[in-house]
Amino acid sequence: MMKKTQYEPYKVALVGLDLTEMDDHIIRQAATMCKMLALERIFFVHVAKDLQLPDELIAKYPGLVDPLDESIETDIMTKVEKYFIEMDVGISIIVKEGHPIDKILKLSKVKNVDLIILGRKKNLDGSGIVSSKIARNCPCSILFVTRDSPVAIDKILVPVDFSEHSALAIQLALHIQENTSIKLQLVHIYGVPIGYYKTGKSLQEFAAIMKTYAEKDHQKFLAKYHFPLNTSCEYLLTDNGHYPELTYSYAEKNDTDLIIMGSQGRTGIASILMGSVAEKLVYLDSDIPILIIKEKGENMGFFDALMKL
């Protein structure tokens, strides 16, 4: 029996910080998502490569003996309180030592995290924690934000290929929409087969045929997952396969504040394509936050191995 795809409300989030200027922007965005998703607990995490001070430095400056991790926790809490002071959500500050990516991935499993929030840096000081390794292997959904990400979320774009992961993305968007006035727009990118000319039809004629099939797939998709049948979808034709660039260009022109998309698509080539589009969107020179949806527990084989390290 096929497993029924169903979005389950997010309750726990993990926010990765690196003690640079970017942290303030990440924390601000985390507060926005907390309100939109009604999160119950947030873990703010900083992973340092080395928390130990040299013995020679401690001998010269005895006042530095106070645990460095406690100092970092205090600094992070000061930043967090600025945005979360009136919010009813459990907050924990975690400072760890080691490799940032591995520690965050392990904590996301240990703390049963539903959503990871990370910065995607462009020009700010600091290397950031954004990594394709996390995007590919985290066992939960992940949100990437930048310094210039919108403070308010008024318009959400969901790229769809009519797969289960697309359904999860729409379910999340509809959940957000329940208690807000956020506008939702779906977009489907389609192409024309290379050998279309063998049919005797022009590119425009065959593109029209492909769009008709896409429209039919859209209606079947809405009915299958019990979405409102009047949910509109914009259809974009690509002739060069540049799906990420076309998606972002559309989002930018339509004043999109948040892109939500599945981490996988249909089986076979389409699955590889959808995952590739999601990953490549993360690395475009974009200021639009990108939320990549995953079903809880994906990539657990990788995590089981990681937990033994």
N, C-alpha and C positions, 0 to 999 in steps of 0.2 A: 504493500500500500504506500502511495506517495505521501511524504510528509507534508502537512499543511503549513504553508508559509504564513506566519503571523507575527507582527511586530509586538514586542513586549516592552512596556514603558521602561525607560532608563531610570535607574535609581542611584547608581554609583558611578562617579567619574574620577579619573586620575588626570591631574594637570602637571605636565613636565615643565620645570623652570630651570634656568641656568645662571641666575644672578646677574643678568645683563639688563640693559634698557628694555629689551623685548618683554621681560616678565610683566611689566605693567600692562602692556597691550593684551597679553595672554590672559591675565587675571580678569581684566575688564570683560573680555569676550566670554570667559568662563561664567561670569556673573550673568551675562545676557542669556547664555544657554541654560543656566540653572533656573532662571525664571520661566523660560519657554518650555522646558522639559520637566519642571517640578522635581528636580533632583533632591535626593534625601541625604546624600553624603558625598563629599569631595575630598580627595587626597591630593594635596599639593606636594610634589616630590622634586627634590634636588639631589642629583647624584654627582658627587665630587670624586675626582680621580684619586685624591689623597687628602684625608682629614688630619693627618699627623703633622705636627710641627717639629722641625729639627731640634734635637736635644740642645745643641749649641745656642739656638735662638731662645729656647725656653730659659736656659741658664742666664742669658744676658738680660731677658725681659720676663721676670717671674709673673708679671701680671697677665701674660698670655696663656697661662696654664688653664684658664677656664675653657671647658670643652668648646671646640670650634663649632661642632654641630649644633649646640644650643644657641650659639650666637647667630648662626644662619637661620635657625628656626624662628628666632625672635624677629629677625629682619624680614623674613617672608610673611610672618603673621601680621606685621605692621602694614605691609602692602595689601594683604588680603582683606583686612578689616575695613579698608577704605571703600571697598566695593560690596562687601558682604555684611556690613554691620547690622543691617535691619532685616536680613534674610534668615528664614527658618530652615537652616540646612546644617548638618553636622560637618565640621571642618577638622581635618587632621593634617599636620605638617610632618613630612617624613624626609629625613636627610640620610642618605646612604653613601657609602664609599665603594667605588668600583667602576665598571663600564656602564655608562648611562643607558645605552640601548638595552643591554641584557637585564639590568636591574629593573628598568621600567616594564619590560615584558614579563619578568617574573612577578613583579608586584601586581600587574594587571590580572594575573591568574589567582594569586594568593588572596587578593582583596575582592575577587569576583566582580571586577570592573565591567561596566556596560559601555563606557565611552572614555577614550583617551583624547586629551586636548593638548596639542603641541604647536609650537611656533614654527613658521616657515619663513626664514629670514632672507632678506634681500640685501640691504645696505647697512644694517645696524651692526655694531661691534658684537662679537661673540659668534661661535660657530653654530650654535643651535643644536637641537636634538632631532630635527627632521631627518628621516632616514627611510630609504626604500625598504630596508630590512624590517622596520616597524610596520610600514604600510602593508607589506606583503604577509607578515607573519603574526601580527597581533590577533588575539582571539576574540576581539570585539570591534565595535565601530571606532573610527578615529576622525577627529576634526583638526584640520590644519588652518591656522590663522596667521595673518601678517600684521605688521605695525599699522597699516592703513585699512584694516578690515572695518566694515561699517559698525558703528556702535549699536545702531538699531537694526533689527531684521524685519523688513517689510515685504520683501518679495523673494520667494524661493523658486529655484529652477531645478527640475528633476529630469536629467537625461534618461531615456528609457529604451530598452530593446525588447520589452514585453516578456522579460524573464522573471523568475522568483525574486531575485535580488532587486530588480526594478520595483517589484511589488512592495518589498520591505521599505524601500526608499519613499515610496508614495504613502505608505501607511504611517511612517514617521512624520512626513510633512502634514498629513491630514490630522494626526494627533496634535501637532503644534497649532494647527489652524482652529482646533476646537474652541480654544479660549483666547484667540487673538484675531486680529483683522488681517493677518498675513495673506498675501496673494500667492497662489500656486500656479506655476506654469510647467507643463511637460514639453519635452522636445525629443524628437526621434530623428536620427540622422540615417539616411539611406543612400545607397549607391546604385549604379547600373552595372550589370555584369559585363566583363570585358568583351565577350563575344556577342553582344547585343546586335551588332550590324549584320550578323548572319541571318537574322530574322527578316531582314529587309526593311526594318523600321529605323527611323532616325533616333538620335540620342534623346531629343525632346519627347518623342513619342514613347520610347521605352521607359524614360524617366516617369512619365505620367502613369504608365502601367505599374511600375514599382511603387509609386505613391499610393495608388489605389489599393494594392495589396497591403501596404503599411497601414492604411486607414482601416481596413478590415481586421487586421491583426490587433489594432488598437481597441476596437469595439469588443472583440473576443476577450482581450486582456482585461478590460474593465468589467465585463460580465463574470469572468472566471474568478476574480478576486473581490467581487461585490463592491466595486468603486462606483461613485455616482456616474451614470452613463453620459452626463453632460460635461464630464471632465475633458477639457479641450487639450489638443496636442498640436504643437507646431512641427511641420515636417521640413527638414533641411536636406537638400541634395548636395552630396560631395562627389567630386570627380577626381580627387587626389588622395583620398584616404586620410586626410589630416583631421581626424575626428576631435582630438583635444582642442586644437586651435579653433575649429569651427564652433565647438561648444562654448568655449570661453568668449569668442567674439560675439556670439549671440547673447550670452549672459551680460556682457559689458554694455552692449547696445540697448538692452532692455532693463538696465538699472537693477540687476540682480544683486541681492545682499548675501545670499547663501546658495551654494550648489550642493545638492544631496544626490548621491548616486551609488549604485550597487558596486561591490568589489568584483563581482563575477556576472557573466551574462548567460546566454543559452549554452548548451553543450557544444563541444567541438570548437571550431574556429571562432565562433561568436563569443564563447566564454573567454578565450584568450584576448579577443579584441576588447571586450568590456573591461577586463582587468587592466589591460594596457592603457586604455583611455583614462581610467581612474588614476592610475599611477602617474601618467604623463601630465595630467592636469595639475598635480601637486607641484611640478617643477616649472610650470609656465610662470612668466613674470606677471603674476596676477595678485590683485589685492582682494579678491573675493574669497571668503572662507570656503573650504571644501570639506564636506562631511562624507566620508566613505563608509557605507553601510555593510556590516558583516553580521551574519547570524552568529549568535553567541556560541563559542566553542569551536569555530573554524580554526584550522591549523593546529589542533591540539596535539597531533603527532610531533610537531616541531617543539611545542612547549613541553611535552613530557620529556623530551631529550634535553631541552634547555634547563629544566628544573634539576637535572642530575649533575649539571656542571659545577 
